[in-house]
Amino acid sequence: MKFMTTSTAIAVALTAASGASAQGMGDFYASVFGGFSAGETIVDSSYSGVDVEQGLESESGYVLGVTVGRTVAPGLRAEAEVSYANYSIGSVNIDATNGVSSYSASIDAPDDTVVTTTYLLGNLWYDVPGVATGSGVLPYVGGGLGLAIVNGDVDGEDIFDQTNGIAYQAGVGVQIPVGAGLIDVGYRFKGFTGADIDFDDASGLEGDGSGYNNNFQVGYAIKF
């Protein structure tokens, strides 16, 4: 079932990008990218009349991904993306209240605690006109929507079951012509919402999950 969900999401993303491409003329391109990633996963839950918010805050991590896209109008690119963010959790911030009193704490997460998110996104990027320099450097801005597949574990053992959510991203960057392709240097704010997170421990906590990560990445794109 998880494989079918992932395959279906990839197909939807690719179909969306291809459909948009059919509306205009332009070049296809493919790219690979990687970089630094850090973020937080937040779970809002309720247990025996107590509202509990847990924030799993990262220390560091990485992001890897591939894209396929096409220029669909002057300055506008439609793109399908598959990317993977992996970051180590350094601390867990806990806020609890029963409506009368409240409790807050921050505890160190166990070693080898990580959260991973696979993003399946359909993106639109706008190449900002009139800003390109004589060297051909071109800034862009945009974002995307899709599916996030989220998992958390400690030393290879799940801390919550794999779950899906609605994914989104916003980003900026510059493209620099190098050789037969383009170097892409950019920032992406990626996130997810609407995930059902069920912790695999004795706490019995489960709730609505959301999260985000900041990504600084470098990629290389080739047109074809």
Contacts in CASP RR format, 6 or more apart in sequence:
PFRMAT RR
TARGET T0000
AUTHOR 0000-0000-0000
METHOD contacts of the structure
MODEL  1
MKFMTTSTAIAVALTAASGASAQGMGDFYASVFGGFSAGETIVDSSYSGV
DVEQGLESESGYVLGVTVGRTVAPGLRAEAEVSYANYSIGSVNIDATNGV
SSYSASIDAPDDTVVTTTYLLGNLWYDVPGVATGSGVLPYVGGGLGLAIV
NGDVDGEDIFDQTNGIAYQAGVGVQIPVGAGLIDVGYRFKGFTGADIDFD
DASGLEGDGSGYNNNFQVGYAIKF
2 149 0 8 1.000
2 162 0 8 1.000
5 147 0 8 1.000
5 149 0 8 1.000
5 164 0 8 1.000
6 118 0 8 1.000
6 120 0 8 1.000
6 149 0 8 1.000
9 120 0 8 1.000
9 146 0 8 1.000
9 147 0 8 1.000
10 80 0 8 1.000
10 82 0 8 1.000
10 120 0 8 1.000
12 120 0 8 1.000
13 80 0 8 1.000
13 81 0 8 1.000
13 82 0 8 1.000
13 120 0 8 1.000
13 121 0 8 1.000
13 122 0 8 1.000
13 146 0 8 1.000
13 147 0 8 1.000
14 68 0 8 1.000
14 80 0 8 1.000
16 78 0 8 1.000
16 80 0 8 1.000
16 122 0 8 1.000
17 68 0 8 1.000
17 69 0 8 1.000
17 70 0 8 1.000
17 78 0 8 1.000
17 79 0 8 1.000
17 80 0 8 1.000
17 122 0 8 1.000
17 123 0 8 1.000
18 80 0 8 1.000
19 78 0 8 1.000
20 70 0 8 1.000
20 72 0 8 1.000
20 78 0 8 1.000
20 124 0 8 1.000
21 28 0 8 1.000
21 69 0 8 1.000
21 70 0 8 1.000
21 72 0 8 1.000
21 78 0 8 1.000
23 72 0 8 1.000
23 73 0 8 1.000
24 71 0 8 1.000
24 72 0 8 1.000
24 73 0 8 1.000
25 71 0 8 1.000
26 70 0 8 1.000
26 71 0 8 1.000
26 72 0 8 1.000
27 70 0 8 1.000
27 71 0 8 1.000
27 223 0 8 1.000
27 224 0 8 1.000
28 68 0 8 1.000
28 69 0 8 1.000
28 70 0 8 1.000
28 223 0 8 1.000
28 224 0 8 1.000
29 67 0 8 1.000
29 68 0 8 1.000
29 69 0 8 1.000
29 70 0 8 1.000
29 77 0 8 1.000
29 182 0 8 1.000
29 221 0 8 1.000
29 222 0 8 1.000
29 223 0 8 1.000
29 224 0 8 1.000
30 66 0 8 1.000
30 67 0 8 1.000
30 68 0 8 1.000
30 69 0 8 1.000
30 221 0 8 1.000
30 222 0 8 1.000
30 224 0 8 1.000
31 66 0 8 1.000
31 67 0 8 1.000
31 182 0 8 1.000
31 184 0 8 1.000
31 219 0 8 1.000
31 220 0 8 1.000
31 221 0 8 1.000
31 222 0 8 1.000
32 65 0 8 1.000
32 66 0 8 1.000
32 219 0 8 1.000
32 220 0 8 1.000
33 63 0 8 1.000
33 64 0 8 1.000
33 65 0 8 1.000
33 66 0 8 1.000
33 67 0 8 1.000
33 83 0 8 1.000
33 184 0 8 1.000
33 217 0 8 1.000
33 218 0 8 1.000
33 219 0 8 1.000
33 220 0 8 1.000
34 62 0 8 1.000
34 63 0 8 1.000
34 64 0 8 1.000
34 65 0 8 1.000
34 217 0 8 1.000
34 218 0 8 1.000
34 219 0 8 1.000
35 62 0 8 1.000
35 63 0 8 1.000
35 64 0 8 1.000
35 215 0 8 1.000
35 216 0 8 1.000
35 217 0 8 1.000
35 218 0 8 1.000
36 60 0 8 1.000
36 61 0 8 1.000
36 62 0 8 1.000
36 63 0 8 1.000
36 215 0 8 1.000
36 216 0 8 1.000
36 217 0 8 1.000
37 58 0 8 1.000
37 61 0 8 1.000
37 62 0 8 1.000
37 63 0 8 1.000
37 85 0 8 1.000
37 86 0 8 1.000
37 87 0 8 1.000
37 213 0 8 1.000
37 214 0 8 1.000
37 215 0 8 1.000
38 58 0 8 1.000
38 59 0 8 1.000
38 60 0 8 1.000
38 61 0 8 1.000
38 87 0 8 1.000
38 213 0 8 1.000
38 214 0 8 1.000
39 57 0 8 1.000
39 58 0 8 1.000
39 87 0 8 1.000
39 211 0 8 1.000
39 212 0 8 1.000
39 213 0 8 1.000
39 214 0 8 1.000
40 55 0 8 1.000
40 56 0 8 1.000
40 57 0 8 1.000
40 58 0 8 1.000
40 211 0 8 1.000
40 212 0 8 1.000
40 213 0 8 1.000
41 55 0 8 1.000
41 56 0 8 1.000
41 89 0 8 1.000
41 115 0 8 1.000
41 150 0 8 1.000
41 152 0 8 1.000
41 197 0 8 1.000
41 209 0 8 1.000
41 210 0 8 1.000
41 211 0 8 1.000
42 53 0 8 1.000
42 54 0 8 1.000
42 55 0 8 1.000
42 56 0 8 1.000
42 209 0 8 1.000
42 210 0 8 1.000
42 211 0 8 1.000
43 53 0 8 1.000
43 54 0 8 1.000
43 55 0 8 1.000
43 56 0 8 1.000
43 160 0 8 1.000
43 197 0 8 1.000
43 199 0 8 1.000
43 205 0 8 1.000
43 207 0 8 1.000
43 208 0 8 1.000
43 209 0 8 1.000
44 51 0 8 1.000
44 52 0 8 1.000
44 53 0 8 1.000
44 207 0 8 1.000
44 208 0 8 1.000
44 209 0 8 1.000
45 51 0 8 1.000
45 52 0 8 1.000
45 53 0 8 1.000
45 54 0 8 1.000
45 205 0 8 1.000
45 206 0 8 1.000
45 207 0 8 1.000
45 208 0 8 1.000
46 52 0 8 1.000
46 207 0 8 1.000
47 203 0 8 1.000
47 204 0 8 1.000
47 205 0 8 1.000
49 98 0 8 1.000
50 96 0 8 1.000
50 97 0 8 1.000
50 98 0 8 1.000
51 96 0 8 1.000
51 97 0 8 1.000
51 98 0 8 1.000
51 99 0 8 1.000
52 94 0 8 1.000
52 95 0 8 1.000
52 96 0 8 1.000
52 205 0 8 1.000
53 94 0 8 1.000
53 95 0 8 1.000
53 96 0 8 1.000
54 92 0 8 1.000
54 93 0 8 1.000
54 94 0 8 1.000
54 205 0 8 1.000
55 92 0 8 1.000
55 93 0 8 1.000
55 94 0 8 1.000
56 89 0 8 1.000
56 92 0 8 1.000
56 109 0 8 1.000
56 113 0 8 1.000
56 115 0 8 1.000
57 89 0 8 1.000
57 90 0 8 1.000
57 91 0 8 1.000
57 92 0 8 1.000
57 93 0 8 1.000
58 87 0 8 1.000
58 88 0 8 1.000
58 89 0 8 1.000
58 90 0 8 1.000
58 115 0 8 1.000
58 213 0 8 1.000
59 87 0 8 1.000
59 88 0 8 1.000
59 89 0 8 1.000
59 90 0 8 1.000
60 87 0 8 1.000
60 88 0 8 1.000
61 85 0 8 1.000
61 86 0 8 1.000
61 87 0 8 1.000
61 88 0 8 1.000
62 85 0 8 1.000
62 86 0 8 1.000
62 87 0 8 1.000
63 83 0 8 1.000
63 84 0 8 1.000
63 85 0 8 1.000
63 86 0 8 1.000
63 188 0 8 1.000
63 213 0 8 1.000
63 215 0 8 1.000
63 217 0 8 1.000
64 83 0 8 1.000
64 84 0 8 1.000
65 81 0 8 1.000
65 82 0 8 1.000
65 83 0 8 1.000
65 84 0 8 1.000
66 81 0 8 1.000
66 82 0 8 1.000
66 83 0 8 1.000
67 79 0 8 1.000
67 80 0 8 1.000
67 81 0 8 1.000
67 82 0 8 1.000
67 123 0 8 1.000
67 221 0 8 1.000
68 79 0 8 1.000
68 80 0 8 1.000
69 77 0 8 1.000
69 78 0 8 1.000
69 79 0 8 1.000
69 80 0 8 1.000
70 77 0 8 1.000
70 78 0 8 1.000
70 79 0 8 1.000
71 77 0 8 1.000
72 78 0 8 1.000
74 129 0 8 1.000
75 126 0 8 1.000
75 127 0 8 1.000
75 129 0 8 1.000
76 124 0 8 1.000
76 125 0 8 1.000
76 126 0 8 1.000
76 127 0 8 1.000
77 123 0 8 1.000
77 124 0 8 1.000
77 125 0 8 1.000
77 126 0 8 1.000
77 127 0 8 1.000
77 140 0 8 1.000
78 122 0 8 1.000
78 123 0 8 1.000
78 124 0 8 1.000
79 122 0 8 1.000
79 123 0 8 1.000
79 124 0 8 1.000
79 125 0 8 1.000
80 121 0 8 1.000
80 122 0 8 1.000
80 123 0 8 1.000
81 119 0 8 1.000
81 120 0 8 1.000
81 121 0 8 1.000
81 122 0 8 1.000
81 123 0 8 1.000
82 118 0 8 1.000
82 119 0 8 1.000
82 120 0 8 1.000
82 121 0 8 1.000
83 118 0 8 1.000
83 119 0 8 1.000
83 121 0 8 1.000
83 190 0 8 1.000
84 116 0 8 1.000
84 117 0 8 1.000
84 118 0 8 1.000
84 119 0 8 1.000
85 116 0 8 1.000
85 117 0 8 1.000
85 119 0 8 1.000
85 190 0 8 1.000
85 213 0 8 1.000
85 215 0 8 1.000
86 114 0 8 1.000
86 115 0 8 1.000
86 116 0 8 1.000
87 114 0 8 1.000
87 115 0 8 1.000
87 213 0 8 1.000
88 112 0 8 1.000
88 113 0 8 1.000
88 114 0 8 1.000
89 109 0 8 1.000
89 113 0 8 1.000
89 114 0 8 1.000
89 115 0 8 1.000
90 108 0 8 1.000
90 109 0 8 1.000
90 113 0 8 1.000
91 106 0 8 1.000
91 107 0 8 1.000
91 108 0 8 1.000
91 109 0 8 1.000
92 106 0 8 1.000
92 107 0 8 1.000
92 108 0 8 1.000
92 109 0 8 1.000
93 104 0 8 1.000
93 105 0 8 1.000
93 106 0 8 1.000
94 103 0 8 1.000
94 104 0 8 1.000
94 105 0 8 1.000
94 106 0 8 1.000
94 107 0 8 1.000
95 102 0 8 1.000
95 103 0 8 1.000
95 104 0 8 1.000
96 102 0 8 1.000
96 103 0 8 1.000
96 104 0 8 1.000
97 103 0 8 1.000
110 154 0 8 1.000
110 155 0 8 1.000
111 155 0 8 1.000
112 154 0 8 1.000
112 155 0 8 1.000
112 156 0 8 1.000
113 152 0 8 1.000
113 153 0 8 1.000
113 154 0 8 1.000
113 159 0 8 1.000
114 152 0 8 1.000
114 153 0 8 1.000
115 150 0 8 1.000
115 151 0 8 1.000
115 152 0 8 1.000
116 150 0 8 1.000
116 151 0 8 1.000
116 152 0 8 1.000
117 148 0 8 1.000
117 149 0 8 1.000
117 150 0 8 1.000
117 151 0 8 1.000
117 167 0 8 1.000
117 190 0 8 1.000
117 191 0 8 1.000
117 192 0 8 1.000
117 213 0 8 1.000
118 148 0 8 1.000
118 149 0 8 1.000
119 146 0 8 1.000
119 147 0 8 1.000
119 148 0 8 1.000
119 167 0 8 1.000
119 169 0 8 1.000
119 190 0 8 1.000
120 146 0 8 1.000
120 147 0 8 1.000
120 148 0 8 1.000
120 149 0 8 1.000
120 167 0 8 1.000
121 144 0 8 1.000
121 145 0 8 1.000
121 146 0 8 1.000
121 147 0 8 1.000
121 167 0 8 1.000
121 169 0 8 1.000
122 144 0 8 1.000
122 145 0 8 1.000
122 146 0 8 1.000
123 142 0 8 1.000
123 143 0 8 1.000
123 144 0 8 1.000
123 169 0 8 1.000
124 142 0 8 1.000
124 143 0 8 1.000
124 144 0 8 1.000
125 140 0 8 1.000
125 141 0 8 1.000
125 142 0 8 1.000
125 143 0 8 1.000
126 140 0 8 1.000
126 141 0 8 1.000
126 142 0 8 1.000
127 138 0 8 1.000
127 139 0 8 1.000
127 140 0 8 1.000
127 175 0 8 1.000
128 138 0 8 1.000
128 139 0 8 1.000
128 140 0 8 1.000
128 141 0 8 1.000
131 138 0 8 1.000
131 139 0 8 1.000
132 138 0 8 1.000
132 139 0 8 1.000
135 176 0 8 1.000
135 177 0 8 1.000
136 176 0 8 1.000
136 177 0 8 1.000
137 174 0 8 1.000
137 175 0 8 1.000
137 176 0 8 1.000
137 177 0 8 1.000
138 174 0 8 1.000
138 175 0 8 1.000
139 172 0 8 1.000
139 173 0 8 1.000
139 174 0 8 1.000
140 172 0 8 1.000
140 173 0 8 1.000
140 174 0 8 1.000
140 175 0 8 1.000
141 171 0 8 1.000
141 172 0 8 1.000
141 173 0 8 1.000
142 170 0 8 1.000
142 171 0 8 1.000
142 172 0 8 1.000
143 168 0 8 1.000
143 169 0 8 1.000
143 170 0 8 1.000
143 171 0 8 1.000
144 168 0 8 1.000
144 169 0 8 1.000
144 170 0 8 1.000
145 166 0 8 1.000
145 167 0 8 1.000
145 168 0 8 1.000
146 166 0 8 1.000
146 167 0 8 1.000
146 168 0 8 1.000
147 164 0 8 1.000
147 165 0 8 1.000
147 166 0 8 1.000
147 167 0 8 1.000
148 164 0 8 1.000
148 165 0 8 1.000
148 166 0 8 1.000
148 167 0 8 1.000
148 191 0 8 1.000
148 192 0 8 1.000
148 195 0 8 1.000
149 162 0 8 1.000
149 163 0 8 1.000
149 164 0 8 1.000
149 165 0 8 1.000
150 162 0 8 1.000
150 163 0 8 1.000
150 164 0 8 1.000
150 165 0 8 1.000
150 192 0 8 1.000
150 195 0 8 1.000
150 197 0 8 1.000
151 158 0 8 1.000
151 160 0 8 1.000
151 162 0 8 1.000
151 163 0 8 1.000
152 158 0 8 1.000
152 159 0 8 1.000
152 160 0 8 1.000
153 159 0 8 1.000
157 200 0 8 1.000
158 200 0 8 1.000
159 199 0 8 1.000
159 200 0 8 1.000
159 201 0 8 1.000
160 197 0 8 1.000
160 198 0 8 1.000
160 199 0 8 1.000
160 200 0 8 1.000
161 197 0 8 1.000
161 198 0 8 1.000
161 200 0 8 1.000
163 195 0 8 1.000
163 196 0 8 1.000
163 197 0 8 1.000
163 198 0 8 1.000
163 209 0 8 1.000
164 195 0 8 1.000
165 192 0 8 1.000
165 193 0 8 1.000
165 194 0 8 1.000
165 195 0 8 1.000
166 192 0 8 1.000
166 193 0 8 1.000
166 194 0 8 1.000
167 190 0 8 1.000
167 191 0 8 1.000
167 192 0 8 1.000
168 190 0 8 1.000
168 191 0 8 1.000
168 192 0 8 1.000
168 193 0 8 1.000
169 188 0 8 1.000
169 189 0 8 1.000
169 190 0 8 1.000
169 191 0 8 1.000
170 188 0 8 1.000
170 189 0 8 1.000
171 186 0 8 1.000
171 187 0 8 1.000
171 188 0 8 1.000
171 189 0 8 1.000
172 186 0 8 1.000
172 187 0 8 1.000
173 184 0 8 1.000
173 185 0 8 1.000
173 186 0 8 1.000
173 187 0 8 1.000
174 184 0 8 1.000
174 185 0 8 1.000
174 186 0 8 1.000
175 182 0 8 1.000
175 183 0 8 1.000
175 184 0 8 1.000
175 221 0 8 1.000
176 182 0 8 1.000
176 183 0 8 1.000
176 184 0 8 1.000
176 185 0 8 1.000
178 220 0 8 1.000
180 222 0 8 1.000
181 220 0 8 1.000
181 221 0 8 1.000
181 222 0 8 1.000
181 223 0 8 1.000
182 220 0 8 1.000
182 221 0 8 1.000
182 222 0 8 1.000
182 223 0 8 1.000
183 218 0 8 1.000
183 219 0 8 1.000
183 220 0 8 1.000
184 217 0 8 1.000
184 218 0 8 1.000
184 219 0 8 1.000
184 220 0 8 1.000
184 221 0 8 1.000
185 217 0 8 1.000
185 218 0 8 1.000
185 219 0 8 1.000
186 216 0 8 1.000
186 217 0 8 1.000
186 218 0 8 1.000
187 214 0 8 1.000
187 215 0 8 1.000
187 216 0 8 1.000
187 217 0 8 1.000
188 214 0 8 1.000
188 215 0 8 1.000
188 217 0 8 1.000
189 212 0 8 1.000
189 213 0 8 1.000
189 214 0 8 1.000
189 215 0 8 1.000
190 212 0 8 1.000
190 213 0 8 1.000
190 215 0 8 1.000
191 210 0 8 1.000
191 211 0 8 1.000
191 212 0 8 1.000
191 213 0 8 1.000
192 209 0 8 1.000
192 210 0 8 1.000
192 211 0 8 1.000
192 212 0 8 1.000
193 209 0 8 1.000
193 210 0 8 1.000
193 211 0 8 1.000
194 208 0 8 1.000
194 209 0 8 1.000
194 210 0 8 1.000
195 208 0 8 1.000
195 209 0 8 1.000
195 210 0 8 1.000
196 206 0 8 1.000
196 207 0 8 1.000
196 208 0 8 1.000
196 209 0 8 1.000
197 206 0 8 1.000
197 207 0 8 1.000
197 208 0 8 1.000
197 209 0 8 1.000
198 206 0 8 1.000
198 207 0 8 1.000
199 205 0 8 1.000
199 206 0 8 1.000
END
